[in-house]
């Protein structure tokens, strides 16, 4: 009988631990997806922009903006480059 109680407690504790760690993992993968999408869009903008003499330099600042914000970050970089 004691083994069944210990097993039940272990299952409940394991469930709580998985729930606690699942949220940060989801956030990590969302940030990773934004970073990859932002980098791909930045490269596409530079390839297409080469025909129009438009280029966004890829450095630490532009990579962070595109990586953290994804598509809106790349749109911001394009607008910023056009007006400044």
N, CA, C and O of each residue as an XYZ file, in Angstrom:
336
protein
N       0.829     -1.195      0.000
C       0.000      0.000      0.000
C       0.871      1.256      0.000
O       0.553      2.241     -0.666
N       1.971      1.211      0.753
C       2.850      2.373      0.802
C       3.474      2.663     -0.558
O       3.661      3.824     -0.923
N       3.798      1.604     -1.315
C       4.399      1.798     -2.637
C       3.424      2.498     -3.575
O       3.852      3.307     -4.397
N       2.156      2.220     -3.481
C       1.157      2.854     -4.341
C       1.058      4.342     -4.026
O       0.912      5.155     -4.939
N       1.133      4.704     -2.774
C       1.072      6.114     -2.380
C       2.317      6.844     -2.865
O       2.223      7.956     -3.384
N       3.486      6.225     -2.698
C       4.727      6.841     -3.174
C       4.713      7.011     -4.691
O       5.161      8.030     -5.216
N       4.198      6.011     -5.381
C       4.101      6.087     -6.831
C       3.170      7.211     -7.255
O       3.482      7.950     -8.189
N       2.042      7.352     -6.590
C       1.089      8.415     -6.905
C       1.699      9.785     -6.632
O       1.523     10.707     -7.428
N       2.401      9.929     -5.535
C       3.077     11.200     -5.223
C       4.146     11.499     -6.271
O       4.286     12.647     -6.693
N       4.894     10.497     -6.693
C       5.930     10.695     -7.705
C       5.325     11.130     -9.036
O       5.885     11.984     -9.722
N       4.188     10.549     -9.403
C       3.520     10.928    -10.652
C       3.028     12.368    -10.572
O       3.173     13.117    -11.538
N       2.456     12.768     -9.455
C       1.959     14.140     -9.288
C       3.118     15.136     -9.321
O       3.017     16.181     -9.964
N       4.211     14.822     -8.639
C       5.384     15.708     -8.637
C       5.970     15.812    -10.038
O       6.331     16.905    -10.474
N       6.068     14.709    -10.740
C       6.578     14.715    -12.104
C       5.681     15.559    -13.015
O       6.180     16.309    -13.853
N       4.380     15.439    -12.857
C       3.439     16.234    -13.645
C       3.635     17.730    -13.381
O       3.631     18.531    -14.315
N       3.805     18.098    -12.130
C       4.016     19.513    -11.777
C       5.332     20.024    -12.359
O       5.387     21.143    -12.870
N       6.377     19.228    -12.288
C       7.676     19.637    -12.832
C       7.593     19.817    -14.346
O       8.133     20.783    -14.885
N       6.931     18.908    -15.027
C       6.786     19.025    -16.484
C       5.983     20.270    -16.838
O       6.323     20.964    -17.796
N       4.946     20.562    -16.100
C       4.149     21.763    -16.353
C       4.970     23.032    -16.120
O       4.850     23.993    -16.879
N       5.792     23.042    -15.088
C       6.615     24.222    -14.810
C       7.645     24.475    -15.895
O       7.894     25.626    -16.253
N       8.250     23.414    -16.427
C       9.288     23.577    -17.427
C       8.751     23.670    -18.848
O       9.498     24.037    -19.754
N       7.498     23.355    -19.070
C       6.968     23.392    -20.433
C       6.762     24.824    -20.914
O       6.911     25.080    -22.109
N       6.430     25.759    -20.046
C       6.216     27.135    -20.492
C       7.509     27.775    -20.983
O       7.501     28.340    -22.077
N       8.613     27.723    -20.254
C       9.842     28.322    -20.782
C      10.335     27.659    -22.067
O      10.924     28.333    -22.913
N      10.111     26.373    -22.230
C      10.526     25.697    -23.456
C       9.710     26.225    -24.631
O      10.248     26.419    -25.721
N       8.423     26.457    -24.419
C       7.585     27.021    -25.473
C       8.064     28.419    -25.844
O       8.101     28.773    -27.022
N       8.427     29.205    -24.852
C       8.923     30.555    -25.125
C      10.251     30.499    -25.867
O      10.494     31.309    -26.762
N      11.108     29.556    -25.508
C      12.391     29.411    -26.192
C      12.184     29.070    -27.662
O      12.823     29.661    -28.533
N      11.296     28.122    -27.941
C      11.061     27.742    -29.329
C      10.380     28.862    -30.118
O      10.623     29.008    -31.316
N       9.535     29.647    -29.461
C       8.914     30.783    -30.139
C       9.982     31.840    -30.476
O       9.982     32.398    -31.573
N      10.872     32.105    -29.542
C      11.952     33.056    -29.798
C      12.890     32.535    -30.882
O      13.359     33.307    -31.718
N      13.165     31.242    -30.874
C      14.009     30.637    -31.897
C      13.350     30.731    -33.270
O      14.022     31.022    -34.259
N      12.047     30.489    -33.338
C      11.336     30.601    -34.614
C      11.347     32.041    -35.113
O      11.523     32.275    -36.308
N      11.161     33.014    -34.212
C      11.228     34.423    -34.605
C      12.610     34.777    -35.119
O      12.734     35.517    -36.095
N      13.643     34.265    -34.485
C      15.011     34.567    -34.902
C      15.300     34.005    -36.287
O      15.899     34.681    -37.124
N      14.880     32.781    -36.527
C      15.112     32.165    -37.835
C      14.316     32.882    -38.913
O      14.842     33.172    -39.988
N      13.054     33.170    -38.633
C      12.220     33.880    -39.601
C      12.755     35.281    -39.870
O      12.774     35.723    -41.019
N      13.185     35.977    -38.839
C      13.758     37.309    -39.008
C      15.023     37.286    -39.834
O      15.220     38.155    -40.683
N      15.888     36.307    -39.603
C      17.134     36.193    -40.371
C      16.845     35.882    -41.831
O      17.469     36.454    -42.724
N      15.910     34.986    -42.077
C      15.547     34.645    -43.458
C      14.960     35.856    -44.162
O      15.297     36.121    -45.316
N      14.091     36.593    -43.493
C      13.503     37.786    -44.110
C      14.549     38.859    -44.363
O      14.491     39.554    -45.377
N      15.495     38.999    -43.460
C      16.564     39.980    -43.648
C      17.412     39.623    -44.868
O      17.807     40.504    -45.631
N      17.687     38.354    -45.048
C      18.448     37.923    -46.220
C      17.638     38.123    -47.496
O      18.181     38.561    -48.510
N      16.340     37.808    -47.456
C      15.483     38.002    -48.629
C      15.392     39.481    -48.990
O      15.438     39.838    -50.168
N      15.263     40.345    -47.979
C      15.215     41.787    -48.241
C      16.508     42.239    -48.902
O      16.471     43.062    -49.816
N      17.636     41.727    -48.467
C      18.917     42.108    -49.065
C      19.072     41.568    -50.486
O      19.649     42.239    -51.341
N      18.565     40.370    -50.746
C      18.657     39.811    -52.101
C      17.755     40.582    -53.059
O      18.187     40.970    -54.144
N      16.507     40.804    -52.663
C      15.579     41.546    -53.517
C      15.979     43.017    -53.590
O      15.877     43.637    -54.649
N      16.425     43.566    -52.491
C      16.821     44.966    -52.451
C      18.055     45.267    -53.284
O      18.286     46.422    -53.641
N      18.855     44.250    -53.601
C      20.040     44.465    -54.432
C      19.651     44.970    -55.812
O      20.417     45.703    -56.437
N      18.479     44.592    -56.298
C      18.019     45.069    -57.602
C      17.623     46.540    -57.565
O      17.601     47.204    -58.601
N      17.311     47.047    -56.382
C      16.887     48.436    -56.218
C      17.921     49.275    -55.464
O      17.629     50.393    -55.038
N      19.119     48.737    -55.304
C      20.197     49.401    -54.559
C      19.768     49.703    -53.123
O      20.034     50.781    -52.591
N      19.105     48.734    -52.515
C      18.641     48.834    -51.135
C      19.269     47.693    -50.349
O      19.125     46.527    -50.715
N      19.959     48.028    -49.279
C      20.662     47.022    -48.510
C      20.587     47.361    -47.031
O      20.820     48.504    -46.638
N      20.259     46.363    -46.209
C      20.278     46.532    -44.754
C      21.474     45.739    -44.242
O      21.526     44.518    -44.388
N      22.415     46.425    -43.654
C      23.602     45.757    -43.132
C      23.241     44.793    -42.020
O      22.447     45.117    -41.136
N      23.821     43.620    -42.066
C      23.560     42.625    -41.025
C      24.671     42.739    -39.991
O      25.810     42.339    -40.231
N      24.319     43.290    -38.845
C      25.249     43.412    -37.728
C      24.525     42.984    -36.460
O      23.415     42.456    -36.537
N      25.115     43.195    -35.322
C      24.524     42.709    -34.070
C      23.190     43.387    -33.756
O      22.272     42.743    -33.249
N      23.077     44.672    -34.053
C      21.844     45.411    -33.750
C      20.706     44.950    -34.658
O      19.616     44.644    -34.174
N      20.945     44.898    -35.961
C      19.882     44.480    -36.881
C      19.515     43.016    -36.662
O      18.349     42.642    -36.792
N      20.498     42.192    -36.332
C      20.213     40.780    -36.065
C      19.355     40.623    -34.805
O      18.445     39.795    -34.775
N      19.639     41.407    -33.777
C      18.829     41.340    -32.554
C      17.404     41.832    -32.797
O      16.443     41.227    -32.320
N      17.271     42.930    -33.537
C      15.931     43.452    -33.820
C      15.134     42.452    -34.643
O      13.979     42.171    -34.326
N      15.736     41.912    -35.693
C      15.048     40.931    -36.529
C      14.802     39.632    -35.772
O      13.778     38.981    -35.978
N      15.723     39.251    -34.906
C      15.582     38.001    -34.174
C      14.538     38.044    -33.085
O      13.780     37.089    -32.915
N      14.485     39.129    -32.348
C      13.546     39.220    -31.237
C      12.133     39.532    -31.726
O      11.162     38.960    -31.230
N      12.020     40.431    -32.690
C      10.694     40.875    -33.116
C      10.179     40.173    -34.366
O       8.993     40.287    -34.676
N      11.020     39.458    -35.087
C      10.576     38.702    -36.254
C      10.185     39.606    -37.402
O      10.922     40.523    -37.763
N       9.020     39.345    -37.976
C       8.540     40.098    -39.138
C       8.361     41.586    -38.824
O       8.818     42.414    -39.612
N       7.720     41.969    -37.714
C       7.617     43.409    -37.430
C       8.980     44.080    -37.268
O       9.129     45.255    -37.601
N       9.960     43.362    -36.768
C      11.303     43.913    -36.631
C      11.935     44.194    -37.972
O      12.592     45.222    -38.141
N      11.750     43.296    -38.937
C      12.295     43.504    -40.277
C      11.572     44.661    -40.960
O      12.202     45.462    -41.651
N      10.267     44.755    -40.777
C       9.516     45.886    -41.339
C      10.009     47.196    -40.732
O      10.154     48.192    -41.441
N      10.265     47.203    -39.438
C      10.815     48.400    -38.792
C      12.169     48.769    -39.389
O      12.428     49.944    -39.650
N      13.033     47.785    -39.609
C      14.350     48.050    -40.180
C      14.238     48.619    -41.596
O      14.996     49.512    -41.973
N      13.295     48.102    -42.368
C      13.090     48.624    -43.727
C      12.629     50.069    -43.681
O      13.153     50.917    -44.403
N      11.649     50.351    -42.831
C      11.133     51.731    -42.718
C      12.209     52.653    -42.182
O      12.347     53.781    -42.656
N      12.967     52.200    -41.213
C      14.043     53.010    -40.661
C      15.094     53.333    -41.721
O      15.579     54.461    -41.807
N      15.437     52.332    -42.523
C      16.438     52.535    -43.578
C      15.909     53.493    -44.648
O      16.671     54.299    -45.182
N      14.627     53.414    -44.962
C      14.054     54.280    -45.987
C      14.017     55.740    -45.556
O      14.225     56.626    -46.385
N      13.760     56.009    -44.293
C      13.607     57.388    -43.831
C      14.863     57.975    -43.209
O      14.966     59.195    -43.078
N      15.814     57.145    -42.825
C      17.024     57.684    -42.189
C      18.185     57.195    -42.952
O      19.325     57.513    -42.612
